[in-house]
Amino acid sequence: MSTTLISLDQYLHGVWEPDREYVNGEVLERNMGEKDHGAFQAALVALLRGWRQSAQIQVIPELRVRTMPEQYRVLDVVVLDRNAPDEQVITHAPLLCVEILSPEDRIGRIEDKIEEYFRMGVRAVWVIDPRRRIGYQCQGASVRDWKAVETLAVPDTSIALSMQMILDDLD
């Protein structure tokens, strides 16, 4: 199977419905979530927004982030420091990146993304598994470095959410 590569300019100025990721010239489709994925995403956004003022953050779903010069990812939920540069496509390290697993997700692809997030200086990465109703606090890119936890946190901030709070907020 051959892959057609496109330029970064074509990717950045193209219209992608739904938005897609870009890795070294290749446009990658994202596994679009199902109801559970969307419900967890909505709950996380709503709960994290509670820290907007006290932690001076912005919480944005489905945001494009440049993790490396030729790599752009679209995160399920991203938390930004309100004092960080104001960019339409994020190039600075977010405080938190959240990946919500879809049934079709492959662990290797998720690990690649997490490695990119940590490499760019992200403080925390959470992986949420809606099917198992588990939240993982990632300490490194490999699945062996993920810790299933009762409370997900962002180091050096007041931001912490228990899995029970998230589950209670699901519609």
Buried (B, 14 or more C-beta within 10 A) or exposed (E): EEEEEEEBEEBEEEEBEEEBBBBEBBBBEBEEBEEBBBBBBBBBBEBBBEBEEEBEBBBBBBBBBBBEEEBBBBBBBBBBBEEBEEEEEBEEBBBBBBBBBBEEBEEEBBBBBBBBBBEBEBBBBBBBBBEEEBBBBBEEBEBEBBEEBEEBBBEEBEBEBBBEBBEEBEE
